[in-house]
């Protein structure tokens, strides 16, 4: 019985127990990039990595291979596709876009888990900014129209896990008592994956491609500065305290998206690095900022607000950091977003459990430095990973405060739908955990079109020209990664 048949027959009264098969492999000669390239012919579709800071990698890297399902979330339905088969789950309510994926995850339960490995199976993908119209119906008629889905996820049953501390690879596959969840379709075997990894040959069609295409923005500098002034009028009227306005740059390129990812991960190591390949879209990202995380019952929001360019020397770095930490505008904006994070967690966490665990710490990346804080809370017993996601989405650092009114102003002032930008990338695990980053510092590739988008937080004393320059600083590393990949410099 395949997974779609299981879902059709499930009545929700009892969960179907899943076990996993495991192969333990040596990992001292393999890298995430080499493994992904070896496994691409077998259907490798995503790579999730982490650099806990620019000098140290995170413990785990995940590669998803030959996913069982592709799940497209639309406003009124969820479409699940496995091979040539399809299952459509109509949403009972337009305000519950996760109805289909909730049913999917609630159908199964892991018989045993590996507490130290956060992703044994579940949904991996992205949610677009426009899903806010389901969470806040007032926005439904205001957002720019788009024919793109509200999110796309893979239901993953086969994961290659790099344990960088132990220098081992673990190949995991979920199954139920009747056999593989992929029965009824050709599904790559664990032995095929093992043999591909043991090969010393890496197939890569990386060649130099034309890089003379020019970027076009949806805002000229003068137009962007004009919308900053319009936003400030709302601030002076008392409508909002802050709003994040973005600009998008795009151009054509025949470059392989994964090679752009290779360049980006070297240029800008970040806590959330990802490459996602779906049928008609690729996401290539190096995001510094978690949107929300759930481990066990502890929820975490980690606001980043306050940005400066990197210095030319350690002394220059320190001078820039001190300047940022003393900047009253940046500090007040940061405190506002920390308070917003506390409010978001307070909607779904136990009373009295929400607190700020760190405040205004500096973090450094290739082109910029950021001021960060950490807000934590204990999720209520009646709240799920999806409730937490809804409470936190979108992040205040890409919308503003108060959040709803800021989003109304964004809808009025920005010219195009945001799509994946300012949404979320990450996973909903079968264990109930959640780890999502904000989709910033991300390249969206549709066919041969590359989209790069960045925003700046507008407050009462913002200087329009400086806010425009801030968006350019944030995009700089993305452009450099594209240039390196196009010129074949990897």
PyMOL commands that set and color helices and strands:
alter all, ss='L'
color gray80, all
select helices_A, chain A and resi 3-9+32-42+99-106+129-135+137-139+190-198+221-237+257-267+314-326+328-346+385-392+396-398+403-413+464-486
alter helices_A, ss='H'
color red, helices_A
select strands_A, chain A and resi 16-26+44-49+51-53+56-57+60-65+69-73+77-82+85-90+108-110+122-127+151-156+158-163+168-176+179-180+216-217+242-252+272-277+282-287+290-295+298-301+304-309+355-364+368-378+400-401+424-429+434-438+442-446+449-458
alter strands_A, ss='S'
color yellow, strands_A
deselect
rebuild
show_as cartoon
